[in-house]
Amino acid sequence: MESIKKKIASLKTELDNKDKEIDDLKSKLKQEEHMRECLEQDNRNLSFKLSVVECALDKAEEEHRTIAKSQLHQVKQERDDYDRRLKSLESTEQTASDSVESQMSELKEMRALAEESDRRYEEVARRLVMMEAELEKAEERQSQTNDKNKDLTEECKQLNILVKSYEASESQFTDKEAQQDKKISCLLL
């Protein structure tokens, strides 16, 4: 019986150990269930957050698509504007190039006219110098003629004075002659 008692005692000890293990396992199970519940809650929270983030991501992607489309449209419009401006500038450049060619042609003609005008100016200037020299000679001759004229005028005045003096003398002589003729006639009679 002792062996049975030992066996019972050993079974009791084993049972106590097993109860202890069961309690430990129950405790672990509770902890794991609690942990599982926490993890499930975390999973639900993360799933919710994931759905919120996915929704935000979808919205952001849609906004980015909209913005990208808008920016692409703006870029296309700007490119079209730049293309139009480029064509306008090319047209303007062509017009300017044609204008420059026309102006170069006109410039050549103007230079030819300017050279012709310079040549004519030099000819006129040469003639003007000759005419000025002739004018100076004519003025000198005129001055000499004026001097001679003054001299002749003075001489003429003197001659007029002499003529008047002679006329006065002649008048006196005529009077004297008439008197003398009278005296002679009186004496002869």
Secondary structure, DSSP 8 states (H G I E B T S, - for coil): -HHHHHHHHHHHHHHHHHHHHHHHHHHHHHHHHHHHHHHHHHHHHHHHHHHHHHHHHHHHHHHHHHHHHHHHHHHHHHHHHHHHHHHHHHHHHHHHHHHHHHHHHHHHHHHHHHHHHHHHHHHHHHHHHHHHHHHHHHHHHHHHHHHHHHHHHHHHHHHHHHHHHHHHHHHHHHHHHHHHHHHHHHHH-
